[in-house]
């Protein structure tokens, strides 16, 4: 295992050997590294996410809060980021290894797509309630603005139940996350593989971060309309029209109301947030994995 990790570090890759099973160390590496990366990204870039959410809100940017209370919703985001990211990367690395073994392929974009999609579905079990608490905190106005993230979730559960309250927008989140992952992860894996042949330099956490930033920015831009739909559904009040419409109807309504620009509301902060987030996320993930690998090798 130590030799395998040393080889991975030299190559700058998180690939697991197809001939060996996923060990507890590989699982723990993904767990810890994913958790660290998730917390760093969500805390460091939270203000950009708030601006993006308010731009996409049905209320409009200024009525949703403008630049006031730019850190509202940070607590639920910080609390949920580590378990969400940890669960995702555990599922992604294990799924990638399993599918590579079954299909007898390595570095296949189809394997990366399938593993990332399955991991996103599992991660959304935690992500969706966290997103509801976070985004409603980011746009709360009037006498609701002092509610905590936990109070928001309890209120959603009491008034709307589990499926329509805590997991409101689960389908639209999956609809956003799977296309996003289908684009982002094959690109990230491909850029990592091509880094040394193209540049002539060995892969480092900085190069992995750069690959993640480019892949994330491209994915974020292309999937912005799906993110707008997800935001509208999660922010909708119980009797709101958005709550009773499907994703296509919401997209069509936004286009009729605000034109093409409405479909890409929050495009700039979303691309900026995920580009920077990709750099932080994948860079810290790679760095943490290398450090953990080096520690295991020393022992």
C-alpha positions, 0 to 999 in steps of 0.5 A, spaced: 500 500 500 505 504 501 508 503 494 502 504 491 501 511 495 508 513 493 507 512 486 500 516 486 504 521 489 509 521 484 504 521 478 500 526 482 494 522 481 488 519 486 487 513 482 487 506 485 491 500 483 486 496 479 489 490 481 488 491 489 482 492 493 480 499 496 483 499 503 481 502 509 487 507 508 484 509 501 477 510 504 479 514 510 484 518 505 478 520 501 474 521 507 479 526 511 481 529 504 474 530 502 472 533 508 478 538 509 477 540 502 469 541 503 470 546 509 475 550 506 471 552 500 465 553 503 468 558 508 473 561 504 468 563 498 461 563 502 460 571 500 460 569 492 455 564 493 451 568 497 451 573 491 449 568 486 443 565 490 440 572 491 441 574 484 437 567 482 432 569 487 425 570 485 425 576 489 431 579 485 438 581 488 436 587 492 430 585 495 433 578 497 438 582 501 443 585 496 450 586 499 447 586 507 448 580 511 453 577 506 455 571 511 448 569 513 447 561 512 454 560 513 453 556 519 449 550 516 454 551 510 460 549 514 456 544 518 454 540 512 460 541 508 465 536 511 460 530 511 457 532 504 464 532 501 467 526 505 461 522 503 462 524 495 469 522 495 469 516 498 463 514 494 467 517 488 473 513 489 470 507 491 466 507 485 471 509 480 475 503 483 470 498 482 467 500 475 475 500 473 475 493 475 469 490 472 470 494 465 478 492 465 479 499 464 483 505 467 482 513 466 476 511 462 471 518 462 465 513 462 468 510 469 469 517 471 462 519 469 458 513 472 462 514 479 461 521 480 454 521 478 453 515 483 457 519 488 452 525 487 446 522 488 449 519 495 452 526 497 445 529 496 442 526 501 446 531 506 447 536 501 439 538 500 437 539 507 444 543 508 442 547 501 435 549 504 437 551 510 443 555 507 439 558 501 433 560 505 438 564 510 441 567 505 435 570 502 431 571 509 427 578 509 422 581 514 421 577 521 424 571 518 431 573 518 433 571 525 431 564 524 437 559 525 439 554 520 436 549 524 430 553 526 429 553 518 429 546 517 425 544 523 420 549 520 420 546 513 419 539 516 413 541 521 409 545 515 411 541 509 414 534 511 420 530 510 419 530 502 416 536 500 420 540 506 427 538 508 428 534 501 424 540 497 428 540 490 432 533 491 430 532 484 432 539 481 439 538 485 440 531 482 438 534 475 443 540 476 449 535 480 449 529 475 450 534 468 455 538 472 459 532 474 459 528 468 462 534 465 467 536 471 470 530 473 472 527 466 475 534 464 479 534 471 481 527 470 483 528 463 487 535 465 491 531 470 493 525 466 495 530 460 499 535 465 506 532 465 506 530 457 503 537 455 507 541 460 513 537 462 513 538 469 511 533 474 504 534 477 503 537 484 497 540 488 498 546 485 497 543 478 491 539 480 488 545 483 489 549 476 486 543 473 480 543 478 479 550 477 478 550 469 474 543 469 469 547 475 469 553 471 467 550 464 462 545 468 459 551 472 457 556 466 454 550 462 449 548 468 447 555 470 440 554 468 439 548 472 442 551 478 437 557 477 431 552 477 434 549 483 435 555 487 427 557 485 425 551 487 428 551 494 427 558 496 419 557 494 414 559 499 409 553 501 404 556 496 408 559 491 407 557 484 414 555 483 413 550 488 408 547 484 411 547 477 416 542 474 423 544 472 421 545 465 415 550 466 420 554 471 425 554 466 420 557 461 417 561 465 424 565 467 425 565 459 418 569 458 419 573 464 427 575 464 429 572 457 435 569 456 439 573 461 434 570 466 436 563 465 443 565 466 442 569 472 448 569 477 453 566 471 459 570 473 459 569 481 457 562 480 463 561 475 467 565 479 465 561 485 466 554 482 472 556 479 476 558 485 472 553 489 475 547 484 482 550 485 481 550 493 477 543 493 481 539 488 488 542 491 486 541 498 484 534 496 490 532 493 495 536 498 491 532 504 491 525 500 499 526 499 500 528 506 496 522 509 500 518 504 506 520 506 504 519 513 502 512 512 509 511 508 513 513 514 509 508 519 
